[in-house]
Amino acid sequence: MEATHRPPFELSKWYLDAVDEAGDVFIGYRADLRWRPLSVAYGAVLTGGKHGPRTRATVRPGKEPGFLEGALAWEEPRLDVSASWRGAAQAISRTLIESPEGAVTWRCLMPSAESDVRIGSSVVRGPGYVEHLSMTLPPWRLPLDTLRWGRFLSPERSVVWIDWEREGCPPRTWVFVDGIEVRGEVSEEAVCFEGGELRLPARERLALRSGRLSYLLRNLPRSLRTSLAGRALGIEETKWRTRGLLALEGAAPAEGWAIHEIVRVNP
């Protein structure tokens, strides 16, 4: 029997979040990374709000998130997290890029959900979001200079967006309003689309993280850290929590919390 060819790079990454009415934020990450013969599992939580941003991580996480009795559950004892997301919105799936070098598949499992997150003695309950990313194309080989990603949730509405920019090329943009894909444009302070606009005013922002993603390398085994360091140093991320305003034709304006980011891939 012919052996199955396995790509040299594989990343399976979960992203899970929640924001309560007061604006306290929980973001969870659970990832499995393999680069040639080296591999590592990774888990982290980012919290922010009245106590300021804080990140904790482990390279010995437990199980991946999974569905249980109609809800998506994630427990990570090493990070003192027990959380669940429950929602009826239909999942969204797209292959964002596919080439001989690899592919990027994005699955938004819960564009809008009700979350119940317990982290230590703190509780975050409110609208939440869950996605899963599968990559066989290494991030430093993505055909982009700037990535804008985000999600906005109000009690009855959701907006999710991905925007890739590369110098000399038209932007590649995906915008989903209430789970339906629409044509749109993404900028620093707004997502404009057919039938409406989501405003993300700078004055309503809380910076959750800003800096180079190389800070993640300190949590990796030395062999993997040495292999990836040179390629990861040029990737910078800024992430915010913002009070957004959604204006739709024929509907009353809706306020809600957005989590969004800009990632820049520098040479």
N, C-alpha and C positions, 0 to 999 in steps of 0.2 A: 504494500500500500504506500502511495506517495505521501511523504511527510507534508504536513500543513505548514505553510510559510507564516512565520510570526513576525510582525513588524518590529523594528528595533526600539521604537518608542510606543508606550501605551499609557494613557492617563484616564482613569475613571474618577470623576469628581462630582460630589454632591454639594449643592448649595441650598441652605434652608434658612429662612428668616422670619421675624415677627416684630411688629411695632405696636405698642399699646397706645391707649388714648393720650397719655401724657407725653408720648414720644420716646419712651425708653425702647432701645433697640437690642435685639438678639440676632446674631448671624452665626450660623454653624457651617463648618466645612468638614467633609469626610472624603479622603482621596486615597487612591492606590496608584502608585507611579512605578513604571518599569522603564529603565533606560539601559538597553543592551543587557549585560548579565546582572545588573544591579536593580534592586527594587526596594520600595519602602511603602508603608501605609502611614497616613497622616490624618490627624484630627485637630480641629481648632475651633474656638469660639471667640467672637468679637462682640463686646457689649458697649453700649454708649447711651447717654442721656443725662440725667441729673448728676451722675457721678463721674462723667467723663469717659472717654474711650478706654477700653482695656482688652487685651488679647491674651489668651492662654492656649497652649498647644501641647500635643503629645505625638510621638512617633510610634506609640504602641496602642493604637485605638482598638476598640472592640468591634462589634458587628456593624455592617452598613445599615442605614435606615431601611425599613421594610414595612409593608402593609400588614395591619392587624385589625380585624373587625371593622373594616371600612376606613380606617385612619392610617396615615403614615406615621410611624413611631421611630424615634431615635433615642437611644440611651447610651451615654458615654460616661461610665463611672469615673474614669481617670480625670474627666473635666467636670464631674459633678453635675451632669446634664440629664434630664429626663423630659422628653418633649413629644408632642403629637400635633399633627395637622389634619384637619378634616374639611373637605370641600367637594362640591358637586360639579365644578367647572371642568369642561372637557380638556384633556391634556393636548399640548401642542408639540409637534415634532418636526424638525427640519435638519437636513444635511447642509450645513453652512458652506462647506467646501469639500471637494473630493478631487484628488490628483494622484499621479503615480507615487508621490512621496507620502501620501497619507490622507486622512479625512478628519473632519470635525462634525460630530453629530450632537445636536442640542435637543433635549427633551424637557419641556416645561410641564412637569407632572401635575402641579397645582398652581395655575395662574392666580387663583384667589382661594384662600382657605381661612378657616378659623383655627388659630394656634393656641396651644397651652404649653408654655415652656417654663420649666423649673430649673434654675441654675443656682446651686447652693441654696441660700435662704431667700433668693429673689424669685419673683414670678413675673413673666411677661405674657399677657393674654391680649389678643387682638388679631387684626388681619395679618395673614402670613402668606408665604410664597415658597415653592420648592421647585428646583430644577436639577437636571443631571446632564453632565457634559462628558462625552467620550471622544478622545483624541488619539489618533495615531500619527498625526502631523505635529512635530514639536513646536511649541509656542514661538520660538525664535525663527521659525521658518514660515510663519503665517504671512500671507501677502497683505500686510497692513502696517501703517505707521501709527494710527490712532484708533482705538476701540472705545465706543460709548455704549454702555449697557445700563438698563434700569428697569424698575417696575414701580407702578403707582397703584395704590388700592384705596378706594373709598368704600363705604358700606354696600354700594350697589354696582360699582364700576371697577374695571381694571385696565391698565395699559402696560404693555411690555414692549421693550424696544432693544434692538441690537443694530449698531451702526459701525461699519468698517470704512476707514479712509486710508488711501494710499496716494502719495504724490503722483500726479500724472494720470490717475485712473478715476473713473466715476465712483462715487461712494456706493457701497452695498448696504442696503438698509432694510430691516424687517421691523414692522410695527404691527402690534396686535391690540385691538380695542375690544374688550369683552370676549377675548378668544378668537376674534375674526381678524384676518390679516387685511391691512389697508395700506395704501400708498402713503408714504410720509417722509419727512425730513427731520433730522435731529441736530440740535445746536447745543451750546453750553447751557442755555436757560429755557429751552422749550422743545417740545416734540409737536410738530405740526403735521396734520394728516387730513385726509378727506373727511369733512364733516366736523372738524373740531381742532382743538389745541390743548395741550397740557403745558402749563407754565410752571417753571421751576426757579423761582426768584432767588437770587444769591443771598438776599438779606434773611431768608428763611432757612438757611442751611446750617447744619452741624457737621463739621468734618470728623469722620470716623477714622480715617487713615489717610496718610499722604507720605509717599516715599517709594524707594526702590523695593521691588519684590525680592531682592536678594536677602532681605531680613529673614525670609523663610528658610534660607539655607542653613542657618545656625542650628535648626532643629533636625537636620538630616544627618545620616551616618557620614563619616568623613569621606569614605570612598565615593559615595554619590555626590556629596557636596563638592569635592574636587573636580568631578567629571562635569558638573553642570554650571559651576560658578561663573566661568567666563561668558557663557551664553546668557545667563540670567541677569547679569549686572546692568544691562541696558534697559530693562523693563521697569517702568515707573507707573504707580497706581495712585489715584486720588478717589476716595469714596466718601459720599455724603448721605445724610438723612435730611430730607427737605420737605417742608409743608407745601404741597403742590395744589394747583387749582386747575380742574378739568372743565373746559367749556365745550359743550356739544350743541350742535344745531338742534333747536326744538326741545332742549332740556335745560333744567335749572343747573347752574354751576355746582360742581361737587368738589369739596375739599378732602384731602387725604394725605397720608404719608407716602413719600417716595424714597426709595433707596436707589442710588445710581452712582456710576463711576466713570472715570476716564482712565484708560490705560494707554501709555505711550511706549512704543517699541523703538528705542534709539539704537543707532548703529554701534 
